[in-house]
Amino acid sequence: MNRKKLLAGLLLVIVAIPCMAQGDDFGIWTSADFKKKLFTGFNVTVGGEFRTRDDSKKVERWSGTLGVDYTLLKWMKWDAGYTYLYNNVAGRTTSKGNYVSPYWISRDRFYTSLEGEVNLGRFVVSLRERYQYTYRHSKAVAKYNDDGERKSADEQITGKGKNVLRTRPMIEYDIRKSAFKPYLSWEFYNSLNDKGAIDKYRLKVGTALKLTKRQAFDFYYLFQNHSDDDEPQGHVLGLGYTYKFK
């Protein structure tokens, strides 16, 4: 496939997708991961992420992850890990007309997944199935009436667990003699708390940029079609960095 045509096609997708839902939110996601090989096929990774929302004017969340991955077969990989999330939740008005002020809240997330891939010429097609459990901690939040006076009873945010199966097909293209590797993925979130109903999907297009054998960047655009406890609906520009230790 002609390299220029492929890159032009990816650029067209990036330009066209925002037109799908004008007026949605916009945020920036940045992350850094540091990976160390413990033995052949087995790696441990420590990483962190920072996200914004409300047209990138407010912090949405911070998170830190500790994970491991293992190459089971030449074409299949397993991984698992834990992520601590600290979310900034926007203020809201309740059904009774009271205002709940903005607040920060913690979440614990555990995940495990299997990913398989097949090479089709210069294309690599993969499928990842990930099980994810997230627990939101309880919290008491200040609540105000119509006159701006604080209510004697705070709004009680209860602890809540959520089970999700994330299905992500992806296609990558290996450009000859190039540090760039463009990709396109479509991820579906299937709620296991609601009989497998699809909660939302993410469409992502981007490119990896391999600087050296140890360092790489990931540039991408992402569209999410639905708001939930994790992220608002809308558009994202992202930048990721990975460093592999000896």
C-alpha positions in Angstrom: 0.0 0.0 0.0 1.2 3.5 -0.9 2.6 5.1 2.3 1.3 8.6 1.4 -2.2 7.3 0.8 -2.3 5.5 4.1 -1.2 8.5 6.1 -3.6 10.7 4.1 -6.4 8.3 5.0 -5.5 8.4 8.7 -5.5 12.2 8.6 -8.9 12.2 7.0 -10.3 10.1 9.8 -8.8 12.4 12.4 -10.4 15.5 10.7 -13.8 13.8 10.1 -14.5 12.2 13.4 -14.9 15.4 15.4 -17.8 16.3 13.1 -19.7 13.3 14.6 -20.7 15.1 17.7 -20.1 18.9 17.8 -20.3 20.4 21.2 -18.9 17.4 23.1 -16.1 17.9 25.6 -12.5 18.0 24.8 -9.5 16.8 26.9 -5.9 16.0 26.8 -4.5 12.7 28.1 -0.8 12.3 28.8 1.0 9.2 30.2 4.4 7.8 30.9 5.3 4.1 31.4 8.6 2.6 32.5 9.1 -1.1 31.7 11.7 -3.6 33.0 12.3 -7.2 31.7 12.7 -9.5 34.7 13.2 -12.6 32.5 12.5 -13.8 29.0 9.0 -12.9 28.0 8.1 -11.4 31.4 8.0 -7.6 32.1 6.9 -5.3 34.9 5.6 -1.8 34.2 5.1 1.3 36.4 3.3 4.2 34.9 1.2 7.3 35.5 -1.4 9.3 33.6 -2.8 12.8 33.7 -6.1 13.8 32.1 -8.0 17.1 31.6 -11.7 17.9 30.7 -14.1 20.8 30.2 -12.2 21.9 27.0 -9.0 21.0 28.8 -9.5 23.8 31.4 -9.9 21.5 34.4 -8.0 18.4 35.7 -10.1 15.3 35.3 -7.9 12.7 37.0 -4.5 11.4 38.0 -3.7 7.7 38.1 -0.8 5.4 38.7 -0.5 1.8 37.5 1.6 -1.2 38.4 1.4 -4.1 35.9 3.0 -7.2 34.5 2.8 -8.9 31.1 4.0 -12.3 29.8 4.4 -13.6 26.3 2.5 -16.9 26.3 3.0 -17.7 22.6 4.7 -15.8 19.8 1.2 -14.4 18.9 -0.4 -14.2 22.3 0.3 -12.0 25.4 -1.2 -12.0 28.9 -1.1 -9.0 31.3 -2.6 -8.0 34.6 -2.3 -5.0 37.0 -3.6 -2.5 39.5 -4.4 1.1 38.9 -5.1 3.8 41.5 -7.4 6.6 40.2 -8.0 10.0 41.8 -11.0 11.6 39.9 -12.2 15.2 40.0 -16.0 15.0 39.8 -17.9 18.1 38.6 -20.6 19.7 40.7 -24.2 18.9 40.0 -27.8 19.7 41.0 -29.9 16.9 42.5 -33.5 16.0 41.6 -34.5 18.0 44.7 -32.8 21.1 43.6 -29.8 21.0 45.9 -26.3 21.7 44.6 -23.6 19.1 45.3 -20.2 20.8 45.2 -17.3 19.4 43.1 -15.1 16.8 44.8 -12.2 14.4 44.4 -12.7 10.7 44.9 -10.6 7.6 44.8 -11.0 4.4 42.8 -9.2 1.1 42.8 -9.0 -0.8 39.5 -7.8 -4.4 38.8 -7.5 -5.8 35.3 -6.3 -8.8 33.4 -6.4 -9.4 29.6 -5.3 -11.6 26.7 -4.2 -10.3 23.4 -3.6 -12.2 20.2 -2.3 -10.9 16.9 -1.8 -12.1 13.3 0.5 -10.6 10.6 -1.1 -10.0 7.2 1.8 -8.6 5.1 2.7 -5.3 6.5 -0.5 -5.1 8.5 -0.8 -6.5 12.1 -4.4 -7.3 13.2 -5.0 -7.9 16.9 -7.8 -8.5 19.4 -7.6 -7.8 23.1 -10.1 -9.0 25.7 -9.8 -7.3 29.1 -11.7 -7.9 32.3 -11.7 -4.9 34.5 -13.1 -4.4 38.0 -13.3 -0.8 39.5 -14.3 0.1 43.0 -15.4 3.6 43.8 -14.8 4.6 47.5 -17.6 6.2 49.6 -17.4 9.9 50.4 -19.5 12.6 52.1 -19.7 15.8 50.0 -21.0 19.3 50.9 -24.5 20.1 49.7 -26.2 23.5 49.4 -29.8 24.7 48.9 -31.2 27.2 46.4 -30.0 30.1 48.6 -26.4 28.9 48.7 -26.7 27.8 52.3 -25.0 24.5 53.3 -27.3 21.7 54.2 -26.9 20.1 57.6 -26.7 16.6 55.9 -24.0 16.1 53.3 -24.5 14.2 50.1 -23.5 10.6 50.6 -21.5 9.1 47.7 -21.7 5.3 48.3 -19.1 2.8 47.5 -19.7 1.0 44.3 -18.1 -1.8 42.2 -18.3 -2.1 38.5 -17.3 -5.1 36.3 -16.5 -4.5 32.6 -15.3 -6.6 29.7 -13.4 -4.4 27.2 -13.1 -5.7 23.6 -10.6 -4.0 21.4 -9.8 -5.0 17.8 -6.9 -3.0 16.3 -5.1 -2.8 13.0 -1.5 -1.5 12.6 0.6 -0.8 9.5 4.3 -1.3 9.4 5.8 1.4 7.1 9.1 0.3 5.6 12.2 2.0 7.0 10.1 4.3 9.1 10.0 5.0 12.9 6.2 5.6 12.6 3.6 2.8 13.0 0.1 4.1 12.4 -2.9 2.3 13.9 -6.7 2.3 14.2 -8.7 0.7 17.0 -12.3 0.4 18.1 -13.0 -0.5 21.8 -16.3 -1.7 23.3 -17.1 -1.6 27.0 -19.5 -4.4 27.9 -21.1 -4.0 31.3 -21.1 -7.3 33.3 -23.3 -5.7 35.9 -26.0 -5.2 33.2 -26.0 -8.6 31.4 -23.3 -7.6 29.0 -24.9 -4.4 27.6 -22.5 -2.1 25.7 -21.9 0.9 27.9 -19.8 2.9 25.5 -17.2 2.7 22.7 -14.0 4.4 21.9 -12.6 5.0 18.4 -8.9 5.7 18.4 -6.5 6.6 15.6 -2.8 7.4 16.0 0.8 6.4 15.5 3.6 5.0 17.5 7.0 6.7 17.1 10.0 4.6 18.0 12.9 6.9 18.9 15.4 4.2 20.0 15.3 0.6 21.1 14.3 1.8 24.5 12.2 4.9 23.9 8.9 5.4 22.1 6.1 7.9 21.8 2.4 7.4 21.1 0.4 10.2 19.5 -3.4 9.7 19.0 -6.9 11.1 18.7 -9.7 9.4 20.6 -13.5 9.8 20.4 -15.8 8.4 23.2 -19.5 8.3 22.6 -20.8 8.2 26.2 -20.1 9.9 29.5 -19.8 7.8 32.7 -18.0 7.7 36.0 -14.6 7.5 34.3 -14.7 10.0 31.5 -17.0 12.6 29.8 -18.3 12.1 26.3 -16.2 13.7 23.6 -12.8 14.2 22.0 -9.3 13.6 23.2 -5.8 14.3 22.0 -3.2 12.0 23.7 0.5 11.6 24.1 2.1 8.6 25.7 5.8 7.9 26.4 7.4 4.5 27.1 10.9 3.8 28.3 12.3 0.2 28.5 15.2 -0.4 31.0 17.9 -2.9 30.3 
